[in-house]
Each structure stands twice: as structure tokens, then as C-alpha cells.
Amino acid sequence: MGEEIKRTIKFTLVFMVLLGLVYPFVMTGIANLLFPYQAKGSIIKVDSKSVGSELIGQKFTDPRWFMGRPSAVDYDATSSGGTNYALSNPKFHEELEKNIEEFLKKNPGVKRSEIPADIVTSSGSGLDPHISPEAAYLQVKRVAKANGLPEEVVKKLVDKNIEGRFLGLFGEPRVNVLKLNLSLLEEIKKHKK
């Protein structure tokens, strides 16, 4: 029986080292070698300064910028998660109504029936960096007016920032809000010259 315990302890220690140290370091090394941008968090830099990750949504409240999806965790990546309210839960409907009213207030002229669900509901993680193209197009008028840009110019920015389906099959077309706002910033700089 003593031999079995020794063998079990050795087996456990070997696998702790293999799976707890060797495997993670090897995988991290391979990831850094093959996919360095993604392995480092897909950080977007402007003038050598980090402005965010293309994988994590940010809160944009200024009317000059496109807004992303609401976040149940206030875009805090350390506490990722959705509200998990069921459709039958009154709190879900209260939150939804609040988000709809806020969107309508910020985007005058938009009809309630035009609002896509993604712009007024939080994602499962609360960190989704994408919105639907429809949600972006509904904000064009406000963003163009707030920045003194022609609506057609801002609409073209949305068009350029639409990401298609993964492998042409999976998911839906989407717009990364941070990338769109960075494109908008470049356009604003061009128009100021």
C-alpha cells in the first residue's frame, strides 16, 4: 500500500508540473510566435499609445461617438457577465425600457420600432465590442451632426467598418465600435485641415 501512495504522489507531481507549468508555457510561446497580436490581447494603439482592446467593449457616452451595447458589468473585464434576467423577469423589462428611452433621447428622429435589440440589451459577457450595422446606421445622424461632418461621410465610415461573417458562414455582420470611433477620429482630423 505504501508503494501505491508513493506512485500516486509521483504521478500527481509529474502531471502538476507538465499540465501546470510546461503545457501553459509551451502554448503561450506558440501563441506569441504564431499570433503575437492576439496573444497580447489584441490591443489597439494610436501614436504608440494603447487605446483599448478590439475584443472588449468600451463605454462611449459623448454624442460625438458611436455608442456600443449596454454593459451589465460597466465594461469591467475582471467581472465579466450578463444580467441573466429571464424575459419573464420584470427587471429585464425595466432595464430594456430604460435603455430604449436613453437611446431615443440621444438619437432624436429614430422610431422605437427601428431600434435593433443589440443596442439596448447587454451581451452575455457584458463586454461585447460589436454592434450590428443597423445599430451603427441609426447613430449616423447624431454623430455626423455632433462632429460637423456630412452624414454621407459618416455612413461610409460605417460601411468600411462592417466585418462579415466568420468564414462567410458563422455569426452575423458586425461593427467594432472602438475601430469605428477611431476611423471617425481620423475623418474628423482630415476635415479640420
Contact map, one row per residue, 1 for C-alpha under 8 A:
1111100000000000000000000000000000000000000000000000000000000000000000000000000000000000000000000000000000000000000000000000000000000000000000000000000000000000000000000000000000000000000000000
1111110000000000000000000000000000000000000000000000000000000000000000000000000000000000000000000000000000000000000000000000000000000000000000000000000000000000000000000000000000000000000000000
1111111000000000000000000000000000000000000000000000000000000000000000000000000000000000000000000000000000000000000000000000000000000000000000000000000000000000000000000000000000000000000000000
1111111100000000000000000000000000000000000000000000000000000000000000000000000000000000000000000000000000000000000000000000000000000000000000000000000000000000000000000000000000000000000000000
1111111110000000000000000000000000000000000000000000000000000000000000000000000000000000000000000000000000000000000000000000000000000000000000000000000000000000000000000000000000000000000000000
0111111111000000000000000000000000000000000000000000000000000000000000000000000000000000000000000000000000000000000000000000000000000000000000000000000000000000000000000000000000000000000000000
0011111111100000000000000000000000000000000000000000000000000000000000000000000000000000000000000000000000000000000000000000000000000000000000000000000000000000000000000000000000000000000000000
0001111111110000000000000000000000000000000000000000000000000000000000000000000000000000000000000000000000000000000000000000000000000000000000000000000000000000000000000000000000000000000000000
0000111111111000000000000000000000000000000000000000000000000000000000000000000000000000000000000000000000000000000000000000000000000000000000000000000000000000000000000000000000000000000000000
0000011111111100000000000000000000000000000000000000000000000000000000000000000000000000000000000000000000000000000000000000000000000000000000000000000000000000000000000000000000000000000000000
0000001111111110000000000000000000000000000000000000000000000000000000000000000000000000000000000000000000000000000000000000000000000000000000000000000000000000000000000000000000000000000000000
0000000111111111000000000000000000000000000000000000000000000000000000000000000000000000000000000000000000000000000000000000000000000000000000000000000000000000000000000000000000000000000000000
0000000011111111100000000000000000000000000000000000000000000000000000000000000000000000000000000000000000000000000000000000000000000000000000000000000000000000000000000000000000000000000000000
0000000001111111110000000000000000000000000000000000000000000000000000000000000000000000000000000000000000000000000000000000000000000000000000000000000000000000000000000000000000000000000000000
0000000000111111111100000000000000000000000000000000000000000000000000000000000000000000000000000000000000000000000000000000000000000000000000000000000000000000000000000000000000000000000000000
0000000000011111111110000000000000000000000000000000000000000000000000000000000000000000000000000000000000000000000000000000000000000000000000000000000000000000000000000000000000000000000000000
0000000000001111111111000000000000000000000000000000000000000000000000000000000000000000000000000000000000000000000000000000000000000000000000000000000000000000000000000000000000000000000000000
0000000000000111111111100000000000000000000000000000000000000000000000000000000000000000000000000000000000000000000000000000000000000000000000000000000000000000000000000000000000000000000000000
0000000000000011111111110000000000000000000000000000000000000000000000000000000000000000000000000000000000000000000000000000000000000000000000000000000000000000000000000000000000000000000000000
0000000000000011111111110000000000000000000000000000000000000000000000000000000000000000000000000000000000000000000000000000000000000000000000000000000000000000000000000000000000000000000000000
0000000000000001111111111000000000000000000000000000000000000000000000000000000000000000000000000000000000000000000000000000000000000000000000000000000000000000000000000000000000000000000000000
0000000000000000111111111100000000000000000000000000000000000000000000000000000000000000000000000000000000000000000000000000000000000000000000000000000000000000000000000000000000000000000000000
0000000000000000011111111110000000000000000000000000000000000000000000000000000000000000000000000000000000000000000000000000000000000000000000000000000000000000000000000000000000000000000000000
0000000000000000001111111111000000000000000000000000000000000000000000000000000000000000000000000000000000000000000000000000000000000000000000000000000000000000000000000000000000000000000000000
0000000000000000000011111111100000000000000000000000000000000000000000000000000000000000000000000000000000000000000000000000000000000000000000000000000000000000000000000000000000000000000000000
0000000000000000000001111111110000000000000000000000000000000000000000000000000000000000000000000000000000000000000000000000000000000000000000000000000000000000000000000000000000000000000000000
0000000000000000000000111111111000000000000000000000000000000000000000000000000000000000000000000000000000000000000000000000000000000000000000000000000000000000000000000000000000000000000000000
0000000000000000000000011111111100000010000000000000000000000000000000000000000000000000000000000000000000000000000000000000000000000000000000000000000000000000000000000000000000000000000000000
0000000000000000000000001111111110000000000000000000000000000000000000000000000000000000000000000000000000000000000000000000000000000000000000000000000000000000000000000000000000000000000000000
0000000000000000000000000111111111100000000000000000000000000000000000000000000000000000000000000000000000000000000000000000000000000000000000000000000000000000000000000000000000000000000000000
0000000000000000000000000011111111110010000000000000000000000000000000000000000000000000000000000000000000000000000000000000000000000000000000000000000000000000000000000000000000000000000000000
0000000000000000000000000001111111111011000000000000000000000000000000000000000000000000000000000000000000000000000000000000000000000000000000000000000000000000000000000000000000000000000000000
0000000000000000000000000000111111110000000000000000000000000000000000000000000000000000000000000000000000000000000000000000000000000000000000000000000000000000000000000000000000000000000000000
0000000000000000000000000000011111110000000000000000000000000000000000000000000000000000000000000000000000000000000000000000000000000000000000000000000000000000000000000000000000000000000000000
0000000000000000000000000000011111111110000000000000000000000000000000000000000000000000000000000000000000000000000000000000000000000000000000000000000000000000000000000000000000000000000000000
0000000000000000000000000000001111111111000000000000000000000000000000000000000000000000000000000000000000000000000000000000000000000000000000000000000000000000000000000000000000000000000000000
0000000000000000000000000000000100111111111000000000000000000000000000000000000000000000000000000000000000000000000000000000000000000000000000000000000000000000000000000000000000000000000000000
0000000000000000000000000000000000111111110000000000000000000000000000000000000000000000000000000000000000000000000000000000000000000000000000000000000000000000000000000000000000000000000000000
0000000000000000000000000001001100111111110000000000000000000000000000000000000000000000000000000000000000000000000000000000000000000000000000000000000000000000000000000000000000000000000000000
0000000000000000000000000000000100011111111000000000000000000000000000000000000000000000000000000000000000000000000000000000000000000000000000000000000000000000000000000000000000000000000000000
0000000000000000000000000000000000001111111000000000101000000000000000000000000000000000000000000000000000000000000000000000000000000000000000000000000000000000000000000000000000000000000000000
0000000000000000000000000000000000001111111100000000111000000000000000000000000000000000000000000000000000000000000000000000000000000000000000000000000000000000000000000000000000000000000000000
0000000000000000000000000000000000001001111110000111110000000000000000000000000000000000000000000000000000000000000000000000000000000000000000000000000000000000000000000000000000000000000000000
0000000000000000000000000000000000000000011111000111110000000000000000000000000000000000000000000000000000000000000000000000000000000000000000000000000000000000000000000000000000000000000000000
0000000000000000000000000000000000000000001111111111000000000000000000000000000000000000000000000000000000000000000000000000000000000000000000000000000000000000000000000000000000000000000000000
0000000000000000000000000000000000000000000111111110000000000000000000000000000000000000000000000000000000000000000000000000000000000000000000000000000000000000000000000000000000000000000000000
0000000000000000000000000000000000000000000011111000000000000000000000000000000000000000000000000000000000000000000000000000000000000000000000000000000000000000000000000000000000000000000000000
0000000000000000000000000000000000000000000011111100000000000000000000000000000000000000000000000000000000000000000000000000000000000000000000000000000000000000000000000000000000000000000000000
0000000000000000000000000000000000000000000011111110000000000000000000000000000000000000000000000000000000000000000000000000000000000000000000000000000000000000000000000000000000000000000000000
0000000000000000000000000000000000000000001111011111000000000000000000000000000000000000000000000000000000000000000000000000000000000000000000000000000000000000000000000000000000000000000000000
0000000000000000000000000000000000000000001111001111100000000000000000000000000000000000000000000000000000000000000000000000000000000000000000000000000000000000000000000000000000000000000000000
0000000000000000000000000000000000000000001110000111110101000000000000000000000000000000000000000000000000000000000000000000000000000000000000000000000000000000000000000000000001000000000000000
0000000000000000000000000000000000000000111100000011111110000000000000000000000000000000000000000000000000000000000000000000000000000000000000000000000000000000000000000000000000000000000000000
0000000000000000000000000000000000000000011100000001111110000000000000000000000000000000000000000000000000000000000000000000000010000000000000000000000000000000000000000000000101100000000000000
0000000000000000000000000000000000000000110000000000111110000000000000000000000000000000000000000000000000000000000000000000000110000000000000000000000000000000000000000000000000000000000000000
0000000000000000000000000000000000000000000000000001111111000000000000000010100000000000000000000000000000000000000000000000001110000000000000000000000000000000000000000000000000000000000000000
0000000000000000000000000000000000000000000000000000111111100000000110000010000000000000000000000000000000000000000000000000001111000000000000000000000000000000000000000000000011000000000000000
0000000000000000000000000000000000000000000000000001000111110000000100000010000000000000000000000000000000000000000000000000001010000000000000000000000000000000000000000000000001000000000000000
0000000000000000000000000000000000000000000000000000000011111000001100000110000000000000000000000000000000000000000000000000000000000000000000000000000000000000000000000000000000000000000000000
0000000000000000000000000000000000000000000000000000000001111100111100000000000000000000000000000000000000000000000000000000000000000000000000000000000000000000000000000000000000000000000000000
0000000000000000000000000000000000000000000000000000000000111110101000000000000000000000000000000000000000000000000000000000000000000000000000000000000000000000000000000000000000000000000000000
0000000000000000000000000000000000000000000000000000000000011111100000000000000000000000000000000000000000000000000000000000000000000000000000000000000000000000000000000000000000000000000000000
0000000000000000000000000000000000000000000000000000000000001111110000000000000000000000000000000000000001000000000000000000000000000000000001100100000000000000000000000000000000000000000000000
0000000000000000000000000000000000000000000000000000000000000111110000000000000000000000000000000000000000000000000000000000000000000000000001110110000000000000000000000000000000000000000000000
0000000000000000000000000000000000000000000000000000000000011111111000000000000000000000000000000000000000000000000000000000000000000000000000100000000000000000000000000000000000001000000000000
0000000000000000000000000000000000000000000000000000000000010011111100000000000000000000000000000000000000000000000000000000000000000001001000100000000000000000000000000000000010011000000000000
0000000000000000000000000000000000000000000000000000000000111000111110000000000000000000000000000000000000000000000000000000000000000000001000000000000000000000000000000000000010000000000000000
0000000000000000000000000000000000000000000000000000000011110000011111000000000000000000000000000000000000000000000000100000000011100000000000000000000000000000000000000000000010000000000000000
0000000000000000000000000000000000000000000000000000000010000000001111100000000000000000000000000000000000000000000001111110000111100000000000000000000000000000000000000000000000000000000000000
0000000000000000000000000000000000000000000000000000000000000000000111110100000000000000000000000010000000000000000000111110010000000000000000000000000000000000000000000000000000000000000000000
0000000000000000000000000000000000000000000000000000000000000000000011111110000001000000000000000000000000000000000000000110011000000000000000000000000000000000000000000000000000000000000000000
0000000000000000000000000000000000000000000000000000000000000000000001111110000011100000000000000000000000000000000000000100010000000000000000000000000000000000000000000000000000000000000000000
0000000000000000000000000000000000000000000000000000000000000000000000111111001111000000000000000000000000000000000000000000011000000000000000000000000000000000000000000000000000000000000000000
0000000000000000000000000000000000000000000000000000000000100000000001111111000000000000000000000000000000000000000000000000010000000000000000000000000000000000000000000000000000000000000000000
0000000000000000000000000000000000000000000000000000000111100000000000111111100100000000000000000000000000000000000000000000011000000000000000000000000000000000000000000000000000000000000000000
0000000000000000000000000000000000000000000000000000000000000000000000001111111100000000000000000000000000000000000000000000001000000000000000000000000000000000000000000000000000000000000000000
0000000000000000000000000000000000000000000000000000000100000000000000000011111100000000000000000000000000000000000000000000001000000000000000000000000000000000000000000000000000000000000000000
0000000000000000000000000000000000000000000000000000000000000000000000000001111100000000000000000000000000000000000000000000000000000000000000000000000000000000000000000000000000000000000000000
0000000000000000000000000000000000000000000000000000000000000000000000001001111110000000000000000000000000000000000000000000000000000000000000000000000000000000000000000000000000000000000000000
0000000000000000000000000000000000000000000000000000000000000000000000001011111111000000000000000000000000000000000000000000111000000000000000000000000000000000000000000000000000000000000000000
0000000000000000000000000000000000000000000000000000000000000000000000011000001111100000000000000000000000000000000000000001111000000000000000000000000000000000000000000000000000000000000000000
0000000000000000000000000000000000000000000000000000000000000000000000111000000111110000000000000000000000000000000000000111110000000000000000000000000000000000000000000000000000000000000000000
0000000000000000000000000000000000000000000000000000000000000000000000010000000011111000000000000000000000000000000000000101000000000000000000000000000000000000000000000000000000000000000000000
0000000000000000000000000000000000000000000000000000000000000000000000000000000001111100000000000000000000000000000000000001000000000000000000000000000000000000000000000000000000000000000000000
0000000000000000000000000000000000000000000000000000000000000000000000000000000000111111101100000000000000000000000000000000000000000000000000000000000000000000000000000000000000000000000000000
0000000000000000000000000000000000000000000000000000000000000000000000000000000000011111100100000000000000000000000000000000000000000000000000000000000000000000000000000000000000000000000000000
0000000000000000000000000000000000000000000000000000000000000000000000000000000000001111110110000000000000000000000000000000000000000000000000000000000000000000000000000000000000000000000000000
0000000000000000000000000000000000000000000000000000000000000000000000000000000000001111110100000000000000000000000000000000000000000000000000000000000000000000000000000000000000000000000000000
0000000000000000000000000000000000000000000000000000000000000000000000000000000000001111111110000000000000000000000000000000000000000000000000000000000000000000000000000000000000000000000000000
0000000000000000000000000000000000000000000000000000000000000000000000000000000000000011111111000000000000000000000000000000000000000000000000000000000000000000000000000000000000000000000000000
0000000000000000000000000000000000000000000000000000000000000000000000000000000000001000111111100000000000000000000000000000000000000000000000000000000000000000000000000000000000000000000000000
0000000000000000000000000000000000000000000000000000000000000000000000000000000000001111111111110000000000000000000000000000000000000000000000000000000000000000000000000000000000000000000000000
0000000000000000000000000000000000000000000000000000000000000000000000000000000000000010111111111000000000000000000000000000000000000000000000000000000000000000000000000000000000000000000000000
0000000000000000000000000000000000000000000000000000000000000000000000000000000000000000011111111100000000000000000000000000000000000000000000000000000000000000000000000000000000000000000000000
0000000000000000000000000000000000000000000000000000000000000000000000000000000000000000001111111110000000000000000000000000000000000000000000000000000000000000000000000000000000000000000000000
0000000000000000000000000000000000000000000000000000000000000000000000000000000000000000000111111111000000000000000000011000000000000000000000000000000000000000000000000000000000000000000000000
0000000000000000000000000000000000000000000000000000000000000000000000000000000000000000000011111111100000000000000000000000000000000000000000000000000000000000000000000000000000000000000000000
0000000000000000000000000000000000000000000000000000000000000000000000000000000000000000000001111111110000000000000000000000000000000000000000000000000000000000000000000000000000000000000000000
0000000000000000000000000000000000000000000000000000000000000000000001000000000000000000000000111111111000000000000000011000000000000000000000000000000000000000000000000000000000000000000000000
0000000000000000000000000000000000000000000000000000000000000000000000000000000000000000000000011111111100000001001000010000000000000000000000000000000000000000000000000000000000000000000000000
0000000000000000000000000000000000000000000000000000000000000000000000000000000000000000000000001111111110000000000000000000000000000000000000000000000000000000000000000000000000000000000000000
0000000000000000000000000000000000000000000000000000000000000000000000000000000000000000000000000111111111000000000000000000000000000000000000000000000000000000000000000000000000000000000000000
0000000000000000000000000000000000000000000000000000000000000000000000000000000000000000000000000011111111100000000000010000000000000000000000000000000000000000000000000000000000000000000000000
0000000000000000000000000000000000000000000000000000000000000000000000000000000000000000000000000001111111111111000000000000000000000000000000000000000000000000000000000000000000000000000000000
0000000000000000000000000000000000000000000000000000000000000000000000000000000000000000000000000000111111110000000000000000000000000000000000000000000000000000000000000000000000000000000000000
0000000000000000000000000000000000000000000000000000000000000010000000000000000000000000000000000000011111110000000000000000000000000000000001000000000000000000000000000000000000000000000000000
0000000000000000000000000000000000000000000000000000000000000000000000000000000000000000000000000000001111111100000000000000000000000000011011000000000000000000000000000000000000000000000000000
0000000000000000000000000000000000000000000000000000000000000000000000000000000000000000000000000000000111111100000000000000000000000000000001000000000000000000000000000000000000000000000000000
0000000000000000000000000000000000000000000000000000000000000000000000000000000000000000000000000000000100111110000000000000000000000000000000000000000000000000000000000000000000000000000000000
0000000000000000000000000000000000000000000000000000000000000000000000000000000000000000000000000000000100111111011000000000000000000000010000000000000000000000000000000000000000000000000000000
0000000000000000000000000000000000000000000000000000000000000000000000000000000000000000000000000000000100001111111000000000000000000000000000000000000000000000000000000000000000000000000000000
0000000000000000000000000000000000000000000000000000000000000000000000000000000000000000000000000001000100000111111000000000000000000000000000000000000000000000000000000000000000000000000000000
0000000000000000000000000000000000000000000000000000000000000000000000000000000000000000000000000000000000000011111000000000000000000000000000000000000000000000000000000000000000000000000000000
0000000000000000000000000000000000000000000000000000000000000000000000000000000000000000000000000000000000000111111100000000000000000000000000000000000000000000000000000000000000000000000000000
0000000000000000000000000000000000000000000000000000000000000000000000000000000000000000000000000001000000000111111110110000000000000010010000000000000000000000000000000000000000000000000000000
0000000000000000000000000000000000000000000000000000000000000000000000000000000000000000000000000000000000000000011111110000000000010110000000000000000000000000000000000000000000000000000000000
0000000000000000000000000000000000000000000000000000000000000000000000000000000000000000000000000000000000000000001111111000000000000000000000000000000000000000000000000000000000000000000000000
0000000000000000000000000000000000000000000000000000000000000000000010000000000000000000000000000000000000000000000111111110000000110010000000000000000000000000000000000000000000000000000000000
0000000000000000000000000000000000000000000000000000000000000000000111000000000000000000000000000000000000000000001111111100000000110010000000000000000000000000000000000000000000000000000000000
0000000000000000000000000000000000000000000000000000000000000000000011000000000000000000000000010011001000000000001111111100000000000000000000000000000000000000000000000000000000000000000000000
0000000000000000000000000000000000000000000000000000000000000000000011000000000000000000000000010010000000000000000011111110000000000000000000000000000000000000000000000000000000000000000000000
0000000000000000000000000000000000000000000000000000000000000000000011110000000001100000000000000000000000000000000001111111110000000000000000000000000000000000000000000000000000000000000000000
0000000000000000000000000000000000000000000000000000000000000000000011100000000001000000000000000000000000000000000001001111111100000000000000000000000000000000000000000000000000000000000000000
0000000000000000000000000000000000000000000000000000000000000000000000000000000011110000000000000000000000000000000000000111110000000000000000000000000000000000000000000000000000000000000000000
0000000000000000000000000000000000000000000000000000000000000000000000000000000111000000000000000000000000000000000000000111111100000000000000000000000000000000000000000000000000000000000000000
0000000000000000000000000000000000000000000000000000000000000000000001111110000111000000000000000000000000000000000000000111111100000000000000000000000000000000000000000000000000000000000000000
0000000000000000000000000000000000000000000000000000000111000000000000101011100110000000000000000000000000000000000000000010111110000000000000000000000000000000000000000000000000000000000000000
0000000000000000000000000000000000000000000000000000001110000000000010000000000000000000000000000000000000000000000000000010111111000000000000000000000000000000000000000000000000000000000000000
0000000000000000000000000000000000000000000000000000011111000000000110000000000000000000000000000000000000000000000000000000001111100000000000000000000000000000000000000000000111000000000000000
0000000000000000000000000000000000000000000000000000000010000000000110000000000000000000000000000000000000000000000000000000000111110000000000000000000000000000000000000000011110000000000000000
0000000000000000000000000000000000000000000000000000000000000000000110000000000000000000000000000000000000000000000001100000000011111011000000000000000000000000000000000000011110000000000000000
0000000000000000000000000000000000000000000000000000000000000000000000000000000000000000000000000000000000000000000101100000000001111111000000000000000000000000000000000001111000000000000000000
0000000000000000000000000000000000000000000000000000000000000000000000000000000000000000000000000000000000000000000000000000000000111111100000000000000000000100010000000000111000000000000000000
0000000000000000000000000000000000000000000000000000000000000000000000000000000000000000000000000000000000000000000100000000000000011111110000000000000000000000000000000000000000000000000000000
0000000000000000000000000000000000000000000000000000000000000000000000000000000000000000000000000000000000000000001101100000000000111111111000000000000000000000000000000000000000000000000000000
0000000000000000000000000000000000000000000000000000000000000000010000000000000000000000000000000000000000000000000000000000000000111111111100000000000000000100000000000000001000000000000000000
0000000000000000000000000000000000000000000000000000000000000000000000000000000000000000000000000000000000000000000000000000000000001111111100000000000000100100000000000000000000000000000000000
0000000000000000000000000000000000000000000000000000000000000000000000000000000000000000000000000000000000100100001000000000000000000111111110000000000000000000000000000000000000000000000000000
0000000000000000000000000000000000000000000000000000000000000000011000000000000000000000000000000000000000100000000000000000000000000011111111100000000000000000000000000000000000000000000000000
0000000000000000000000000000000000000000000000000000000000000000000000000000000000000000000000000000000000000000000000000000000000000001111111110000001001100000000000000000000000000000000000000
0000000000000000000000000000000000000000000000000000000000000000000000000000000000000000000000000000000000100000000000000000000000000000011111111000001000000000000000000000000000000000000000000
0000000000000000000000000000000000000000000000000000000000000011000000000000000000000000000000000000000001110000000000000000000000000000001111111100000000000000000000000000000000000000000000000
0000000000000000000000000000000000000000000000000000000000000011110000000000000000000000000000000000000000000000000000000000000000000000001111111110000001000000000000000000000000000000000000000
0000000000000000000000000000000000000000000000000000000000000001000000000000000000000000000000000000000000000000000000000000000000000000000111111111111001000000000000000000000000000000000000000
0000000000000000000000000000000000000000000000000000000000000000000000000000000000000000000000000000000000000000000000000000000000000000000011111111111000000000000000000000000000000000000000000
0000000000000000000000000000000000000000000000000000000000000011000000000000000000000000000000000000000000000000000000000000000000000000000001111111100000000000000000000000000000000000000000000
0000000000000000000000000000000000000000000000000000000000000001000000000000000000000000000000000000000000000000000000000000000000000000000000111111100000000000000000000000000000000000000100000
0000000000000000000000000000000000000000000000000000000000000000000000000000000000000000000000000000000000000000000000000000000000000000000000011111110000000000000000000000000000000000000000000
0000000000000000000000000000000000000000000000000000000000000000000000000000000000000000000000000000000000000000000000000000000000000000000000011111111011000000000000000000000000000000000100100
0000000000000000000000000000000000000000000000000000000000000000000000000000000000000000000000000000000000000000000000000000000000000000000000011001111111000000000000000000000000000000000000000
0000000000000000000000000000000000000000000000000000000000000000000000000000000000000000000000000000000000000000000000000000000000000000000110011000111111100000000000000000000000000000000000000
0000000000000000000000000000000000000000000000000000000000000000000000000000000000000000000000000000000000000000000000000000000000000000000000000000011111110000000000000000000000000000000000000
0000000000000000000000000000000000000000000000000000000000000000000000000000000000000000000000000000000000000000000000000000000000000000000000000000111111111000000000000000000000000000000000000
0000000000000000000000000000000000000000000000000000000000000000000000000000000000000000000000000000000000000000000000000000000000000000000100110000111111111100000000000000000000000001000000000
0000000000000000000000000000000000000000000000000000000000000000000000000000000000000000000000000000000000000000000000000000000000000000100100000000001111111110000000000000000000000000000000000
0000000000000000000000000000000000000000000000000000000000000000000000000000000000000000000000000000000000000000000000000000000000000000000000000000000111111111000000000000000000000000000000000
0000000000000000000000000000000000000000000000000000000000000000000000000000000000000000000000000000000000000000000000000000000000000000000000000000000011111111100000000000000000010011000000000
0000000000000000000000000000000000000000000000000000000000000000000000000000000000000000000000000000000000000000000000000000000000001001100000000000000001111111110000000000001000010000000000000
0000000000000000000000000000000000000000000000000000000000000000000000000000000000000000000000000000000000000000000000000000000000000000000000000000000000111111110000000000000000000000000000000
0000000000000000000000000000000000000000000000000000000000000000000000000000000000000000000000000000000000000000000000000000000000000000000000000000000000011111110000000000000000000000000000000
0000000000000000000000000000000000000000000000000000000000000000000000000000000000000000000000000000000000000000000000000000000000000000000000000000000000001111111000000000001100110000000000000
0000000000000000000000000000000000000000000000000000000000000000000000000000000000000000000000000000000000000000000000000000000000001000000000000000000000000111111100000000111100000000000000000
0000000000000000000000000000000000000000000000000000000000000000000000000000000000000000000000000000000000000000000000000000000000000000000000000000000000000000111110000000111100000000000000000
0000000000000000000000000000000000000000000000000000000000000000000000000000000000000000000000000000000000000000000000000000000000000000000000000000000000000000011111010001110000000000000000000
0000000000000000000000000000000000000000000000000000000000000000000000000000000000000000000000000000000000000000000000000000000000000000000000000000000000000000001111111111100000000000000000000
0000000000000000000000000000000000000000000000000000000000000000000000000000000000000000000000000000000000000000000000000000000000000000000000000000000000000000000111111110000000000000000000000
0000000000000000000000000000000000000000000000000000000000000000000000000000000000000000000000000000000000000000000000000000000000000000000000000000000000000000000011111100000000000000000000000
0000000000000000000000000000000000000000000000000000000000000000000000000000000000000000000000000000000000000000000000000000000000000000000000000000000000000000000111111100000000000000000000000
0000000000000000000000000000000000000000000000000000000000000000000000000000000000000000000000000000000000000000000000000000000000000000000000000000000000000000000011111110000000000000000000000
0000000000000000000000000000000000000000000000000000000000000000000000000000000000000000000000000000000000000000000000000000000000000000000000000000000000000000000011111111000000000000000000000
0000000000000000000000000000000000000000000000000000000000000000000000000000000000000000000000000000000000000000000000000000000000000000000000000000000000000000000011001111100000000000000000000
0000000000000000000000000000000000000000000000000000000000000000000000000000000000000000000000000000000000000000000000000000000000010000000000000000000000000000000110000111110000000000000000000
0000000000000000000000000000000000000000000000000000000000000000000000000000000000000000000000000000000000000000000000000000000000011000000000000000000000000000011110000011111000000000000000000
0000000000000000000000000000000000000000000000000000000000000000000000000000000000000000000000000000000000000000000000000000000001111000000000000000000000000000011100000001111100000000000000000
0000000000000000000000000000000000000000000000000000000000000000000000000000000000000000000000000000000000000000000000000000000001111001000000000000000000000100111000000000111110010000000000000
0000000000000000000000000000000000000000000000000000010000000000000000000000000000000000000000000000000000000000000000000000000011100000000000000000000000000000111000000000011111110000000000000
0000000000000000000000000000000000000000000000000000000010000000011100000000000000000000000000000000000000000000000000000000000011100000000000000000000000000000000000000000001111111000000000000
0000000000000000000000000000000000000000000000000001010011000000000000000000000000000000000000000000000000000000000000000000000010000000000000000000000000000000000000000000000111111100000000000
0000000000000000000000000000000000000000000000000000010000000000000000000000000000000000000000000000000000000000000000000000000000000000000000000000000000000000100000000000000111111110000000000
0000000000000000000000000000000000000000000000000000000000000000010000000000000000000000000000000000000000000000000000000000000000000000000000000000000000001100100000000000001111111111000000000
0000000000000000000000000000000000000000000000000000000000000000110000000000000000000000000000000000000000000000000000000000000000000000000000000000000000000000000000000000000011111111100000000
0000000000000000000000000000000000000000000000000000000000000000000000000000000000000000000000000000000000000000000000000000000000000000000000000000000000000000000000000000000001111111110000000
0000000000000000000000000000000000000000000000000000000000000000000000000000000000000000000000000000000000000000000000000000000000000000000000000000000000001000000000000000000000111111111000000
0000000000000000000000000000000000000000000000000000000000000000000000000000000000000000000000000000000000000000000000000000000000000000000000000000000001001000000000000000000000011111111100000
0000000000000000000000000000000000000000000000000000000000000000000000000000000000000000000000000000000000000000000000000000000000000000000000000000000000000000000000000000000000001111111110000
0000000000000000000000000000000000000000000000000000000000000000000000000000000000000000000000000000000000000000000000000000000000000000000000000000000000000000000000000000000000000111111111000
0000000000000000000000000000000000000000000000000000000000000000000000000000000000000000000000000000000000000000000000000000000000000000000000000000000000000000000000000000000000000011111111100
0000000000000000000000000000000000000000000000000000000000000000000000000000000000000000000000000000000000000000000000000000000000000000000000000010100000000000000000000000000000000001111111110
0000000000000000000000000000000000000000000000000000000000000000000000000000000000000000000000000000000000000000000000000000000000000000000000000000000000000000000000000000000000000000111111111
0000000000000000000000000000000000000000000000000000000000000000000000000000000000000000000000000000000000000000000000000000000000000000000000000000000000000000000000000000000000000000011111111
0000000000000000000000000000000000000000000000000000000000000000000000000000000000000000000000000000000000000000000000000000000000000000000000000000100000000000000000000000000000000000001111111
0000000000000000000000000000000000000000000000000000000000000000000000000000000000000000000000000000000000000000000000000000000000000000000000000000000000000000000000000000000000000000000111111
0000000000000000000000000000000000000000000000000000000000000000000000000000000000000000000000000000000000000000000000000000000000000000000000000000000000000000000000000000000000000000000011111
